[in-house]
């Protein structure tokens, strides 16, 4: 079977993925100095692009990566990649690295911009109807408020997930709960929805969920200690590709008798309704 050609965007143009190349002196390669943003589409419509863009430029400014692509320019580049790949319901990855530099530890002022898209990861329906398991890992991300390409601990510890039949790593440090390896964590204590207040990435899906949740629940930002997990009657994680995914077990701790709770189910339904409305409006707008 002939392999389907894949396309990406690199610096100033769309090209075949197998033709894309970066300098071996790129700081993203030699020093891991790069920013990451992950988006998705519903159909062929980008979901919450403006929110992702705002987080992207905040990260770029913190890493002193200049110049930063303008909002409409970056959006156009993404749609070019989507169109070239004839993609729908896809995951988009944007990387902005320090660019090639002849002097170690010094930014050149010419960052490398790379964009690609791929099919969304598949998650079994049971993950949403029956919930998943997390396992804790003692770790706390540096520069946690931005999304960088540093996933060393997440990749290095993937075998643990298989060994312990879990789906996601939960980062904990100094007895506090922070975030998962690729998602945010939220817990319910009765009708209080609680999220960690410091040193986490402000996930776009989490922000959307909090906005939906404030109509029904009390929202609290506070430190979540490991002992608080034992008091949680519901728990779930959020991410761009996972949306809202219920959690029924953390290590050996069983939450809500191992069942998906009604509050989580309510938010899942509200989120799906929002997606349906947003996608319809986006498609009409682009026409």
C-alpha positions in Angstrom: 0.0 0.0 0.0 1.3 3.4 -0.9 2.0 5.6 2.1 -0.1 8.8 2.3 2.0 11.9 2.0 2.0 14.1 5.1 2.6 17.8 5.2 3.8 20.2 7.8 4.7 23.9 8.1 8.2 24.9 8.8 9.2 28.6 9.2 7.6 30.1 6.1 5.9 27.4 4.0 4.0 24.1 3.9 6.1 21.2 2.8 6.1 17.4 2.8 6.9 16.1 6.3 9.7 13.9 4.9 11.4 17.0 3.5 11.3 19.0 6.7 14.7 19.6 8.4 16.0 21.8 11.2 19.5 22.9 11.9 21.5 20.6 14.3 22.4 23.9 16.1 18.8 24.7 16.8 18.4 25.4 20.5 15.3 23.3 20.6 17.4 20.3 19.6 20.7 20.9 21.4 19.2 22.4 24.6 15.5 21.5 24.5 14.6 25.2 24.4 11.2 25.2 22.8 7.6 26.1 23.4 4.7 23.7 22.6 1.0 24.3 22.0 -1.5 21.6 21.2 -4.9 22.3 19.6 -7.6 20.2 18.0 -10.3 20.5 15.5 -13.9 19.4 15.5 -14.5 18.5 11.9 -12.2 21.0 10.2 -12.9 23.9 12.6 -10.2 24.9 15.1 -11.4 24.8 18.7 -10.8 27.8 20.9 -7.9 29.1 18.8 -7.8 32.5 20.4 -7.4 31.0 23.9 -4.6 28.8 22.7 -2.9 31.7 21.0 -3.0 33.9 24.1 -1.3 31.1 26.1 1.2 30.6 23.3 2.3 34.2 23.1 2.6 34.4 26.9 4.9 31.4 26.8 6.9 32.9 23.9 7.4 36.1 25.8 8.5 34.3 29.0 11.1 32.3 26.9 12.0 35.5 25.0 11.2 34.0 21.7 10.9 36.8 19.2 9.3 37.6 16.7 6.0 36.0 17.6 3.6 35.2 14.7 0.5 37.4 14.7 -2.9 35.8 15.6 -4.4 35.7 12.1 -1.0 34.7 10.5 -0.6 31.7 12.8 -4.2 30.7 12.3 -3.8 30.8 8.6 -0.7 28.7 8.8 -2.5 26.0 10.8 -5.4 25.9 8.3 -2.9 25.5 5.5 -1.5 22.4 7.2 -5.0 21.0 7.8 -6.0 21.6 4.2 -2.8 20.1 2.8 -3.4 16.9 4.9 -7.1 16.9 4.1 -7.6 16.4 7.8 -10.7 16.5 10.0 -11.0 15.8 13.7 -7.2 16.2 14.1 -4.6 17.2 16.7 -2.4 20.2 15.8 1.0 20.6 17.3 2.8 24.0 17.2 6.5 24.2 18.2 8.4 27.4 18.6 12.1 26.8 19.4 15.1 29.0 20.1 16.3 28.6 16.5 19.8 27.9 15.3 22.5 29.5 17.3 26.3 29.5 16.9 26.8 30.6 20.5 25.6 28.2 23.1 22.9 29.5 25.5 22.3 32.6 23.3 19.1 33.2 21.3 19.7 34.2 17.7 16.5 36.2 17.3 15.4 33.7 14.6 13.1 31.1 16.2 12.0 28.0 14.4 8.3 27.7 13.9 6.9 24.2 13.1 3.3 23.0 12.7 1.9 19.6 12.0 -1.3 17.7 12.4 -2.2 14.1 13.0 -5.3 12.0 13.9 -6.6 12.5 17.4 -5.5 9.8 19.8 -8.0 7.0 20.4 -9.4 6.5 23.9 -11.7 3.6 24.6 -15.3 4.6 25.4 -14.9 2.8 28.7 -12.5 5.5 29.8 -15.4 7.9 29.8 -18.2 5.6 31.0 -16.2 3.7 33.7 -13.3 6.0 34.4 -9.5 5.6 34.5 -6.7 5.1 36.9 -3.9 7.5 37.8 -0.6 6.7 39.5 1.4 9.3 41.4 4.9 10.3 40.6 7.0 12.6 42.7 7.8 15.4 40.3 7.0 19.1 39.8 7.5 20.8 36.5 9.7 23.8 36.1 8.1 26.8 34.5 4.8 25.1 35.1 2.7 27.9 33.9 3.8 27.5 30.3 3.8 24.5 27.9 7.4 23.5 26.9 8.7 20.5 25.1 10.2 19.0 28.3 8.3 15.7 28.7 11.3 13.8 30.0 9.6 12.4 33.1 6.4 11.6 31.3 8.2 9.7 28.6 10.8 8.1 31.0 8.0 6.7 33.2 5.6 5.4 30.5 6.5 1.8 31.4 5.0 2.4 34.9 1.6 3.0 33.3 1.7 -0.4 31.6 3.1 -2.2 34.7 0.4 -0.7 37.0 -2.4 -0.7 34.5 -2.9 3.0 34.7 -3.7 5.7 32.1 -1.9 8.8 33.3 0.8 10.0 35.7 -0.2 12.4 38.5 2.6 14.7 39.6 2.9 15.3 43.3 5.6 17.1 45.4 5.9 18.0 49.1 2.6 16.2 49.8 0.8 18.4 47.2 -1.1 17.5 44.1 -0.3 19.5 41.0 -1.2 18.2 37.5 -0.9 15.1 35.3 1.7 14.5 32.7 -0.6 15.8 29.9 -3.7 17.1 31.6 -5.1 19.0 34.6 -6.7 17.3 37.6 -9.9 18.5 39.4 -11.7 17.0 42.3 -15.1 17.4 43.9 -15.7 17.6 47.6 -19.5 17.4 47.6 -20.5 20.3 45.3 -17.2 22.2 45.6 -15.0 21.8 42.5 -11.4 22.2 43.5 -8.3 22.8 41.4 -4.6 23.4 42.5 -4.0 27.1 42.8 -0.3 27.3 42.0 2.4 25.9 39.7 0.2 24.3 37.1 -0.5 24.9 33.4 -3.8 26.8 32.9 -5.2 24.2 30.5 -7.6 25.5 27.9 -10.1 22.7 28.5 -9.9 23.2 32.2 -10.7 26.9 31.8 -13.7 26.0 29.7 -14.9 23.5 32.2 -14.5 26.0 35.1 -16.6 28.5 33.2 -19.3 25.8 32.6 -19.1 24.6 36.2 -19.7 27.9 37.9 -23.3 27.7 36.9 -23.8 24.6 39.0 -21.0 24.4 41.6 -18.7 26.4 43.9 -15.2 26.8 42.4 -12.2 26.8 44.7 -8.6 27.3 43.9 -6.5 26.0 46.7 -3.7 23.6 47.5 -4.7 20.0 47.1 -2.9 17.7 49.5 -2.6 14.0 49.0 -4.9 13.6 52.0 -7.6 15.6 50.2 -7.8 12.9 47.5 -9.2 10.5 50.2 -12.0 13.0 50.9 -12.9 13.6 47.2 -16.2 12.1 46.1 -15.3 12.7 42.4 -12.3 13.3 40.3 -11.6 13.9 36.6 -8.8 15.2 34.3 -9.1 17.6 31.4 -7.0 18.1 28.2 -7.5 19.2 24.6 -7.6 15.7 23.3 -9.1 13.9 26.3 -11.8 16.5 27.0 -13.2 15.5 30.4 -12.1 12.1 31.5 -13.4 10.7 34.8 -10.9 9.2 37.3 -12.1 6.4 39.6 -8.7 5.3 41.1 -5.4 6.9 42.1 -2.8 4.4 43.1 -4.7 2.1 45.4 -7.3 4.7 46.4 -10.7 4.0 44.9 -12.9 7.1 44.4 -16.7 7.1 44.6 -16.7 3.3 44.9 -15.1 3.1 41.5 -17.9 4.8 39.6 -18.2 7.9 37.5 -20.0 10.5 39.6 -23.1 12.6 38.7 -21.3 16.0 38.9 -18.6 14.8 36.4 -21.3 13.4 34.1 -23.1 16.7 34.2 -20.0 18.6 33.2 -19.2 16.1 30.4 -22.7 16.7 28.9 -22.4 20.5 29.2 -19.0 20.3 27.5 -20.3 18.2 24.6 -23.2 20.6 24.2 -20.8 23.5 24.0 -18.6 21.8 21.5 -21.6 21.1 19.3 -22.7 24.8 19.4 -19.1 26.1 18.9 -18.4 23.8 15.9 -21.7 24.8 14.2 -20.9 28.5 14.6 -17.3 28.1 13.5 -18.3 26.3 10.3 -20.9 28.9 9.5 -18.3 31.7 10.1 -15.7 30.1 7.8 -18.3 29.8 5.0 
